[in-house]
Amino acid sequence: MGELFLGCSGWHYKDWVGPLYETETESKLATYSRVFKTAEIDSTFYAYPSKGMVMGWLKYTNPDFIFTAKLPKQVTHKDKLDPKQGAEKDLEKFCDLMQPLLLQGKLRCLLAQLPPSLKYDLQLLESFFSILPRQFRFAVEFRHKSWLTSHTYKLMENYSVAYTVVDEPELPPETHVTSDLAYVRWHGRGERPWYYYLYSKEELETWVPKVKEITKQAKTTYGYFNNHYHGYAVKNCLEFADMLEIMTQEQKEAKKTVDKYFEERKRASEEGMKKRAVALTAYMPTEIGKMDFTQLLDVFMDKGRMRRARSISDKEVTIKESSDNRVFATVREYNVMFDLEKKTVSHDCADWSRCIPAKQFCKHVGKVLLMLPREKAMDVLRRIGAEREEWEFKPYVATQA
């Protein structure tokens, strides 16, 4: 088996203070590099780094720490890889800036993440490959299905460019090894954005045999978790390293801290929802009839979920049924059902499992109520509020439709 390096895409996130970092002011890269052996530099996609930034990456990491870095969007999204549009000049500028990392043996690969709008064009891809400086290694992440062909993989093999294996909603998680260097990225499976997502242990376990097979075919494999919200990437990366039995002592200690942080956060969330549930009972039944629509929703939803509910586009909601006894709707790919006769609320998003114990609404359920005619929505809310103990909040199953 070849070498395997696991890390995260980026490291400078405020919401990692708690699970990974102790303070806002500490050198986050220095702390990160004591736990992980590698990081993917995500910031280079948005702007060229300064020389000082590059020297800082050298200064605040251990001697054996490894970087990979995303190519600037100027090359991939504006030039669209085309040498005729300036891709060669812009690529050369970026590589010159990254040269100090390369010379110190800390830069192993540059990632070209293509825009979703860029479709299969083998001639364009080969023209880009032909201008790649040979002292650097490269990987390409395709974001349109049309690229996933044997011709693409063969061309990548000819130029020893790594195919980037991805876990994301839009593309299949196909595993192709096209060079002695392999590249894997876990984006998450959220809605918008994808990387607002915490992988379950069961989901990560499906990747264990895949990654083991990749490491048999490649000399070196780099894998990065891009689901950075709330420290999810840190948690999932350490969990995955544990599953692969490659954890260092530093990572074992970090995992204890991360696990404790998430347990405490989960407990605090559950306690907060219970408090809201208690507050709800204080209104029943005499106050429910006096509340307006906004007040009722405020009792059933916290401000964060309400804000996310309002951010969902009306076009993403379909009210399929609204009768005296039942309301059935879809929000994006999820189902929401209010059965007023059976006194049940059914839904199937991940957040719903956290809402059920306290009988609270997630953003999808809230959005359906926002979309219903106001009189109907008020009727639903008042019925649930007035007889809350008799209502059951439960997972939705397809046979209910």
Contacts in CASP RR format, 6 or more apart in sequence:
PFRMAT RR
TARGET T0000
AUTHOR 0000-0000-0000
METHOD contacts of the structure
MODEL  1
MGELFLGCSGWHYKDWVGPLYETETESKLATYSRVFKTAEIDSTFYAYPS
KGMVMGWLKYTNPDFIFTAKLPKQVTHKDKLDPKQGAEKDLEKFCDLMQP
LLLQGKLRCLLAQLPPSLKYDLQLLESFFSILPRQFRFAVEFRHKSWLTS
HTYKLMENYSVAYTVVDEPELPPETHVTSDLAYVRWHGRGERPWYYYLYS
KEELETWVPKVKEITKQAKTTYGYFNNHYHGYAVKNCLEFADMLEIMTQE
QKEAKKTVDKYFEERKRASEEGMKKRAVALTAYMPTEIGKMDFTQLLDVF
MDKGRMRRARSISDKEVTIKESSDNRVFATVREYNVMFDLEKKTVSHDCA
DWSRCIPAKQFCKHVGKVLLMLPREKAMDVLRRIGAEREEWEFKPYVATQ
A
1 212 0 8 1.000
1 215 0 8 1.000
1 216 0 8 1.000
2 215 0 8 1.000
2 216 0 8 1.000
2 218 0 8 1.000
2 219 0 8 1.000
2 220 0 8 1.000
2 221 0 8 1.000
3 215 0 8 1.000
3 219 0 8 1.000
3 220 0 8 1.000
3 221 0 8 1.000
4 211 0 8 1.000
4 215 0 8 1.000
4 220 0 8 1.000
4 221 0 8 1.000
4 223 0 8 1.000
4 244 0 8 1.000
4 246 0 8 1.000
5 37 0 8 1.000
5 38 0 8 1.000
5 66 0 8 1.000
5 220 0 8 1.000
5 221 0 8 1.000
5 222 0 8 1.000
5 223 0 8 1.000
6 36 0 8 1.000
6 37 0 8 1.000
6 38 0 8 1.000
6 223 0 8 1.000
6 224 0 8 1.000
6 225 0 8 1.000
6 237 0 8 1.000
6 240 0 8 1.000
6 241 0 8 1.000
6 244 0 8 1.000
6 246 0 8 1.000
7 36 0 8 1.000
7 37 0 8 1.000
7 38 0 8 1.000
7 39 0 8 1.000
7 40 0 8 1.000
7 223 0 8 1.000
7 224 0 8 1.000
7 225 0 8 1.000
7 233 0 8 1.000
7 237 0 8 1.000
8 32 0 8 1.000
8 36 0 8 1.000
8 39 0 8 1.000
8 40 0 8 1.000
8 224 0 8 1.000
8 225 0 8 1.000
8 226 0 8 1.000
8 228 0 8 1.000
8 233 0 8 1.000
8 234 0 8 1.000
8 237 0 8 1.000
9 39 0 8 1.000
9 40 0 8 1.000
9 42 0 8 1.000
9 185 0 8 1.000
9 224 0 8 1.000
9 225 0 8 1.000
9 226 0 8 1.000
9 228 0 8 1.000
9 233 0 8 1.000
10 39 0 8 1.000
10 40 0 8 1.000
10 41 0 8 1.000
10 42 0 8 1.000
10 43 0 8 1.000
10 228 0 8 1.000
11 28 0 8 1.000
11 29 0 8 1.000
11 32 0 8 1.000
11 39 0 8 1.000
12 28 0 8 1.000
12 29 0 8 1.000
12 43 0 8 1.000
13 228 0 8 1.000
13 231 0 8 1.000
14 24 0 8 1.000
15 229 0 8 1.000
15 230 0 8 1.000
15 231 0 8 1.000
16 28 0 8 1.000
16 228 0 8 1.000
16 231 0 8 1.000
16 234 0 8 1.000
17 23 0 8 1.000
17 24 0 8 1.000
18 261 0 8 1.000
19 230 0 8 1.000
19 231 0 8 1.000
19 234 0 8 1.000
19 235 0 8 1.000
19 257 0 8 1.000
19 258 0 8 1.000
19 261 0 8 1.000
19 262 0 8 1.000
20 31 0 8 1.000
20 32 0 8 1.000
20 35 0 8 1.000
20 231 0 8 1.000
20 234 0 8 1.000
20 254 0 8 1.000
20 257 0 8 1.000
20 258 0 8 1.000
21 28 0 8 1.000
21 31 0 8 1.000
22 31 0 8 1.000
27 60 0 8 1.000
29 39 0 8 1.000
29 56 0 8 1.000
29 57 0 8 1.000
29 60 0 8 1.000
29 61 0 8 1.000
30 60 0 8 1.000
30 61 0 8 1.000
32 39 0 8 1.000
33 39 0 8 1.000
33 60 0 8 1.000
33 61 0 8 1.000
33 62 0 8 1.000
33 65 0 8 1.000
34 62 0 8 1.000
34 250 0 8 1.000
35 250 0 8 1.000
35 251 0 8 1.000
35 254 0 8 1.000
36 237 0 8 1.000
36 251 0 8 1.000
37 64 0 8 1.000
37 65 0 8 1.000
37 66 0 8 1.000
37 248 0 8 1.000
38 65 0 8 1.000
38 66 0 8 1.000
38 67 0 8 1.000
38 68 0 8 1.000
38 222 0 8 1.000
38 223 0 8 1.000
38 224 0 8 1.000
39 65 0 8 1.000
39 67 0 8 1.000
39 68 0 8 1.000
39 224 0 8 1.000
40 67 0 8 1.000
40 68 0 8 1.000
40 69 0 8 1.000
40 70 0 8 1.000
40 111 0 8 1.000
40 185 0 8 1.000
40 222 0 8 1.000
40 224 0 8 1.000
40 226 0 8 1.000
41 49 0 8 1.000
41 57 0 8 1.000
41 67 0 8 1.000
41 68 0 8 1.000
41 69 0 8 1.000
41 70 0 8 1.000
42 70 0 8 1.000
42 226 0 8 1.000
43 49 0 8 1.000
44 69 0 8 1.000
44 70 0 8 1.000
44 71 0 8 1.000
44 72 0 8 1.000
44 94 0 8 1.000
44 98 0 8 1.000
45 70 0 8 1.000
45 71 0 8 1.000
45 72 0 8 1.000
45 73 0 8 1.000
45 113 0 8 1.000
46 72 0 8 1.000
46 73 0 8 1.000
47 72 0 8 1.000
48 72 0 8 1.000
48 74 0 8 1.000
48 93 0 8 1.000
48 94 0 8 1.000
48 97 0 8 1.000
49 97 0 8 1.000
49 98 0 8 1.000
51 97 0 8 1.000
51 100 0 8 1.000
54 97 0 8 1.000
54 98 0 8 1.000
54 100 0 8 1.000
54 101 0 8 1.000
55 100 0 8 1.000
57 67 0 8 1.000
57 101 0 8 1.000
57 106 0 8 1.000
58 100 0 8 1.000
58 101 0 8 1.000
58 104 0 8 1.000
58 106 0 8 1.000
61 67 0 8 1.000
61 106 0 8 1.000
65 106 0 8 1.000
66 106 0 8 1.000
66 107 0 8 1.000
66 108 0 8 1.000
66 222 0 8 1.000
67 101 0 8 1.000
67 106 0 8 1.000
67 107 0 8 1.000
67 108 0 8 1.000
68 107 0 8 1.000
68 108 0 8 1.000
68 109 0 8 1.000
68 110 0 8 1.000
68 111 0 8 1.000
68 139 0 8 1.000
68 183 0 8 1.000
68 222 0 8 1.000
68 224 0 8 1.000
69 98 0 8 1.000
69 101 0 8 1.000
69 107 0 8 1.000
69 109 0 8 1.000
69 110 0 8 1.000
69 111 0 8 1.000
70 110 0 8 1.000
70 111 0 8 1.000
70 112 0 8 1.000
70 113 0 8 1.000
71 91 0 8 1.000
71 94 0 8 1.000
71 110 0 8 1.000
71 111 0 8 1.000
71 112 0 8 1.000
71 113 0 8 1.000
72 90 0 8 1.000
72 94 0 8 1.000
74 90 0 8 1.000
75 81 0 8 1.000
75 87 0 8 1.000
75 90 0 8 1.000
75 91 0 8 1.000
75 94 0 8 1.000
75 112 0 8 1.000
76 112 0 8 1.000
76 113 0 8 1.000
76 114 0 8 1.000
76 115 0 8 1.000
77 115 0 8 1.000
78 85 0 8 1.000
79 85 0 8 1.000
79 86 0 8 1.000
79 87 0 8 1.000
79 90 0 8 1.000
80 87 0 8 1.000
80 115 0 8 1.000
80 118 0 8 1.000
80 124 0 8 1.000
81 87 0 8 1.000
81 112 0 8 1.000
81 114 0 8 1.000
81 118 0 8 1.000
81 124 0 8 1.000
81 125 0 8 1.000
81 127 0 8 1.000
81 128 0 8 1.000
82 124 0 8 1.000
82 127 0 8 1.000
82 128 0 8 1.000
83 127 0 8 1.000
83 128 0 8 1.000
83 131 0 8 1.000
87 128 0 8 1.000
87 131 0 8 1.000
88 131 0 8 1.000
91 131 0 8 1.000
91 132 0 8 1.000
91 133 0 8 1.000
92 133 0 8 1.000
94 110 0 8 1.000
95 110 0 8 1.000
95 133 0 8 1.000
95 136 0 8 1.000
98 107 0 8 1.000
98 110 0 8 1.000
98 136 0 8 1.000
101 107 0 8 1.000
102 135 0 8 1.000
102 136 0 8 1.000
107 136 0 8 1.000
108 137 0 8 1.000
108 181 0 8 1.000
108 220 0 8 1.000
108 222 0 8 1.000
109 136 0 8 1.000
109 137 0 8 1.000
109 138 0 8 1.000
109 139 0 8 1.000
109 162 0 8 1.000
109 181 0 8 1.000
109 183 0 8 1.000
109 222 0 8 1.000
110 136 0 8 1.000
110 137 0 8 1.000
110 138 0 8 1.000
110 139 0 8 1.000
111 138 0 8 1.000
111 139 0 8 1.000
111 140 0 8 1.000
111 141 0 8 1.000
111 164 0 8 1.000
111 183 0 8 1.000
112 128 0 8 1.000
112 138 0 8 1.000
112 139 0 8 1.000
112 140 0 8 1.000
112 141 0 8 1.000
113 141 0 8 1.000
113 143 0 8 1.000
113 164 0 8 1.000
114 140 0 8 1.000
114 141 0 8 1.000
114 142 0 8 1.000
114 143 0 8 1.000
114 144 0 8 1.000
114 147 0 8 1.000
115 143 0 8 1.000
116 143 0 8 1.000
116 144 0 8 1.000
116 170 0 8 1.000
117 144 0 8 1.000
118 143 0 8 1.000
118 144 0 8 1.000
119 144 0 8 1.000
119 146 0 8 1.000
119 147 0 8 1.000
120 144 0 8 1.000
120 146 0 8 1.000
120 147 0 8 1.000
120 149 0 8 1.000
120 152 0 8 1.000
122 151 0 8 1.000
122 152 0 8 1.000
122 155 0 8 1.000
125 140 0 8 1.000
125 152 0 8 1.000
125 155 0 8 1.000
126 155 0 8 1.000
126 159 0 8 1.000
129 155 0 8 1.000
129 159 0 8 1.000
129 161 0 8 1.000
132 138 0 8 1.000
132 159 0 8 1.000
132 161 0 8 1.000
137 160 0 8 1.000
137 162 0 8 1.000
137 179 0 8 1.000
137 181 0 8 1.000
138 161 0 8 1.000
138 162 0 8 1.000
139 161 0 8 1.000
139 162 0 8 1.000
139 163 0 8 1.000
139 164 0 8 1.000
139 181 0 8 1.000
139 183 0 8 1.000
140 156 0 8 1.000
140 161 0 8 1.000
140 162 0 8 1.000
140 163 0 8 1.000
140 164 0 8 1.000
141 164 0 8 1.000
141 166 0 8 1.000
141 183 0 8 1.000
141 185 0 8 1.000
142 148 0 8 1.000
142 152 0 8 1.000
142 164 0 8 1.000
142 171 0 8 1.000
143 170 0 8 1.000
143 171 0 8 1.000
145 170 0 8 1.000
145 171 0 8 1.000
145 172 0 8 1.000
148 171 0 8 1.000
148 172 0 8 1.000
148 174 0 8 1.000
153 163 0 8 1.000
153 176 0 8 1.000
153 178 0 8 1.000
156 162 0 8 1.000
156 163 0 8 1.000
156 178 0 8 1.000
156 179 0 8 1.000
157 178 0 8 1.000
157 179 0 8 1.000
160 178 0 8 1.000
160 179 0 8 1.000
160 180 0 8 1.000
160 181 0 8 1.000
161 178 0 8 1.000
161 179 0 8 1.000
162 177 0 8 1.000
162 178 0 8 1.000
162 179 0 8 1.000
162 181 0 8 1.000
162 182 0 8 1.000
162 183 0 8 1.000
163 176 0 8 1.000
163 177 0 8 1.000
163 178 0 8 1.000
163 183 0 8 1.000
164 183 0 8 1.000
164 184 0 8 1.000
164 185 0 8 1.000
165 173 0 8 1.000
165 174 0 8 1.000
165 175 0 8 1.000
165 176 0 8 1.000
165 182 0 8 1.000
165 183 0 8 1.000
165 184 0 8 1.000
165 185 0 8 1.000
165 210 0 8 1.000
165 214 0 8 1.000
166 173 0 8 1.000
166 184 0 8 1.000
166 185 0 8 1.000
166 186 0 8 1.000
166 187 0 8 1.000
167 173 0 8 1.000
167 185 0 8 1.000
167 186 0 8 1.000
167 187 0 8 1.000
167 188 0 8 1.000
167 189 0 8 1.000
167 207 0 8 1.000
168 187 0 8 1.000
168 188 0 8 1.000
168 189 0 8 1.000
168 194 0 8 1.000
169 188 0 8 1.000
169 189 0 8 1.000
169 190 0 8 1.000
169 194 0 8 1.000
173 210 0 8 1.000
175 210 0 8 1.000
175 213 0 8 1.000
175 214 0 8 1.000
177 214 0 8 1.000
177 217 0 8 1.000
177 218 0 8 1.000
179 218 0 8 1.000
180 218 0 8 1.000
180 219 0 8 1.000
180 220 0 8 1.000
181 218 0 8 1.000
181 219 0 8 1.000
181 220 0 8 1.000
181 221 0 8 1.000
181 222 0 8 1.000
182 214 0 8 1.000
182 215 0 8 1.000
182 217 0 8 1.000
182 218 0 8 1.000
182 220 0 8 1.000
182 221 0 8 1.000
182 222 0 8 1.000
183 221 0 8 1.000
183 222 0 8 1.000
183 223 0 8 1.000
184 211 0 8 1.000
184 214 0 8 1.000
184 221 0 8 1.000
184 222 0 8 1.000
184 223 0 8 1.000
184 224 0 8 1.000
185 223 0 8 1.000
185 224 0 8 1.000
185 226 0 8 1.000
186 199 0 8 1.000
186 207 0 8 1.000
186 223 0 8 1.000
186 224 0 8 1.000
186 225 0 8 1.000
186 226 0 8 1.000
186 227 0 8 1.000
186 236 0 8 1.000
187 194 0 8 1.000
187 195 0 8 1.000
187 226 0 8 1.000
187 227 0 8 1.000
188 194 0 8 1.000
188 195 0 8 1.000
188 197 0 8 1.000
188 199 0 8 1.000
188 226 0 8 1.000
188 227 0 8 1.000
189 197 0 8 1.000
189 199 0 8 1.000
189 203 0 8 1.000
190 196 0 8 1.000
190 197 0 8 1.000
191 332 0 8 1.000
194 227 0 8 1.000
195 226 0 8 1.000
195 227 0 8 1.000
195 228 0 8 1.000
195 229 0 8 1.000
195 233 0 8 1.000
196 227 0 8 1.000
196 229 0 8 1.000
197 227 0 8 1.000
197 229 0 8 1.000
197 232 0 8 1.000
198 227 0 8 1.000
198 230 0 8 1.000
198 232 0 8 1.000
198 235 0 8 1.000
198 236 0 8 1.000
199 227 0 8 1.000
199 232 0 8 1.000
199 236 0 8 1.000
199 239 0 8 1.000
201 239 0 8 1.000
201 243 0 8 1.000
204 236 0 8 1.000
204 239 0 8 1.000
204 240 0 8 1.000
204 243 0 8 1.000
205 243 0 8 1.000
207 240 0 8 1.000
208 240 0 8 1.000
208 243 0 8 1.000
208 244 0 8 1.000
211 221 0 8 1.000
211 244 0 8 1.000
212 244 0 8 1.000
214 221 0 8 1.000
215 221 0 8 1.000
225 232 0 8 1.000
225 233 0 8 1.000
225 234 0 8 1.000
225 236 0 8 1.000
225 237 0 8 1.000
225 240 0 8 1.000
226 233 0 8 1.000
227 233 0 8 1.000
227 236 0 8 1.000
234 254 0 8 1.000
234 258 0 8 1.000
235 258 0 8 1.000
235 259 0 8 1.000
235 262 0 8 1.000
238 247 0 8 1.000
238 251 0 8 1.000
238 254 0 8 1.000
238 255 0 8 1.000
238 258 0 8 1.000
239 255 0 8 1.000
241 247 0 8 1.000
241 251 0 8 1.000
242 255 0 8 1.000
247 255 0 8 1.000
269 354 0 8 1.000
270 354 0 8 1.000
270 357 0 8 1.000
270 358 0 8 1.000
272 358 0 8 1.000
273 354 0 8 1.000
273 355 0 8 1.000
273 357 0 8 1.000
273 358 0 8 1.000
273 360 0 8 1.000
274 357 0 8 1.000
274 358 0 8 1.000
276 299 0 8 1.000
276 302 0 8 1.000
276 358 0 8 1.000
276 360 0 8 1.000
277 358 0 8 1.000
277 359 0 8 1.000
277 360 0 8 1.000
279 299 0 8 1.000
280 299 0 8 1.000
280 300 0 8 1.000
280 359 0 8 1.000
280 385 0 8 1.000
280 388 0 8 1.000
281 388 0 8 1.000
283 291 0 8 1.000
283 299 0 8 1.000
283 385 0 8 1.000
284 385 0 8 1.000
284 386 0 8 1.000
284 388 0 8 1.000
285 385 0 8 1.000
285 386 0 8 1.000
285 387 0 8 1.000
288 296 0 8 1.000
288 382 0 8 1.000
288 385 0 8 1.000
288 386 0 8 1.000
289 382 0 8 1.000
289 386 0 8 1.000
291 299 0 8 1.000
293 374 0 8 1.000
293 377 0 8 1.000
293 378 0 8 1.000
293 381 0 8 1.000
296 378 0 8 1.000
296 381 0 8 1.000
296 382 0 8 1.000
296 385 0 8 1.000
297 306 0 8 1.000
297 361 0 8 1.000
297 366 0 8 1.000
297 369 0 8 1.000
297 370 0 8 1.000
297 381 0 8 1.000
298 306 0 8 1.000
299 385 0 8 1.000
300 360 0 8 1.000
300 361 0 8 1.000
300 366 0 8 1.000
300 381 0 8 1.000
300 384 0 8 1.000
301 309 0 8 1.000
301 360 0 8 1.000
301 361 0 8 1.000
301 366 0 8 1.000
302 360 0 8 1.000
305 351 0 8 1.000
305 360 0 8 1.000
305 361 0 8 1.000
305 362 0 8 1.000
305 363 0 8 1.000
305 366 0 8 1.000
306 363 0 8 1.000
306 366 0 8 1.000
308 363 0 8 1.000
309 363 0 8 1.000
309 364 0 8 1.000
309 366 0 8 1.000
309 367 0 8 1.000
309 370 0 8 1.000
310 367 0 8 1.000
310 370 0 8 1.000
312 331 0 8 1.000
312 332 0 8 1.000
312 363 0 8 1.000
312 364 0 8 1.000
312 367 0 8 1.000
314 371 0 8 1.000
316 331 0 8 1.000
316 332 0 8 1.000
317 329 0 8 1.000
317 330 0 8 1.000
317 331 0 8 1.000
317 367 0 8 1.000
317 368 0 8 1.000
317 371 0 8 1.000
318 329 0 8 1.000
318 330 0 8 1.000
319 327 0 8 1.000
319 328 0 8 1.000
319 329 0 8 1.000
319 368 0 8 1.000
319 371 0 8 1.000
319 372 0 8 1.000
320 328 0 8 1.000
320 329 0 8 1.000
320 330 0 8 1.000
321 327 0 8 1.000
321 328 0 8 1.000
321 329 0 8 1.000
322 328 0 8 1.000
322 372 0 8 1.000
322 373 0 8 1.000
322 376 0 8 1.000
324 340 0 8 1.000
325 339 0 8 1.000
325 340 0 8 1.000
325 341 0 8 1.000
326 337 0 8 1.000
326 338 0 8 1.000
326 339 0 8 1.000
326 340 0 8 1.000
326 341 0 8 1.000
327 336 0 8 1.000
327 337 0 8 1.000
327 338 0 8 1.000
327 340 0 8 1.000
327 368 0 8 1.000
327 372 0 8 1.000
327 376 0 8 1.000
327 380 0 8 1.000
328 335 0 8 1.000
328 336 0 8 1.000
328 337 0 8 1.000
328 338 0 8 1.000
328 401 0 8 1.000
329 335 0 8 1.000
329 336 0 8 1.000
329 337 0 8 1.000
329 368 0 8 1.000
329 371 0 8 1.000
330 336 0 8 1.000
331 364 0 8 1.000
331 367 0 8 1.000
331 368 0 8 1.000
332 364 0 8 1.000
334 347 0 8 1.000
334 348 0 8 1.000
334 349 0 8 1.000
334 364 0 8 1.000
334 396 0 8 1.000
335 346 0 8 1.000
335 347 0 8 1.000
335 348 0 8 1.000
335 396 0 8 1.000
335 400 0 8 1.000
335 401 0 8 1.000
336 345 0 8 1.000
336 346 0 8 1.000
336 347 0 8 1.000
336 364 0 8 1.000
336 365 0 8 1.000
336 368 0 8 1.000
336 396 0 8 1.000
337 344 0 8 1.000
337 345 0 8 1.000
337 346 0 8 1.000
337 347 0 8 1.000
337 396 0 8 1.000
337 400 0 8 1.000
337 401 0 8 1.000
338 344 0 8 1.000
338 345 0 8 1.000
338 368 0 8 1.000
338 380 0 8 1.000
339 345 0 8 1.000
339 346 0 8 1.000
340 380 0 8 1.000
340 383 0 8 1.000
342 392 0 8 1.000
343 383 0 8 1.000
343 387 0 8 1.000
343 390 0 8 1.000
343 391 0 8 1.000
343 392 0 8 1.000
344 391 0 8 1.000
344 392 0 8 1.000
344 393 0 8 1.000
344 394 0 8 1.000
345 361 0 8 1.000
345 365 0 8 1.000
345 384 0 8 1.000
345 391 0 8 1.000
345 392 0 8 1.000
345 393 0 8 1.000
345 394 0 8 1.000
346 393 0 8 1.000
346 394 0 8 1.000
346 395 0 8 1.000
346 396 0 8 1.000
346 397 0 8 1.000
346 400 0 8 1.000
347 362 0 8 1.000
347 364 0 8 1.000
347 365 0 8 1.000
347 395 0 8 1.000
347 396 0 8 1.000
348 395 0 8 1.000
348 396 0 8 1.000
348 397 0 8 1.000
349 362 0 8 1.000
349 364 0 8 1.000
351 362 0 8 1.000
351 363 0 8 1.000
352 362 0 8 1.000
352 364 0 8 1.000
352 365 0 8 1.000
352 393 0 8 1.000
352 395 0 8 1.000
353 395 0 8 1.000
354 362 0 8 1.000
355 361 0 8 1.000
355 362 0 8 1.000
355 365 0 8 1.000
355 393 0 8 1.000
356 393 0 8 1.000
356 394 0 8 1.000
356 395 0 8 1.000
359 388 0 8 1.000
359 391 0 8 1.000
359 393 0 8 1.000
361 369 0 8 1.000
369 377 0 8 1.000
369 380 0 8 1.000
369 381 0 8 1.000
370 377 0 8 1.000
372 380 0 8 1.000
384 391 0 8 1.000
385 391 0 8 1.000
END
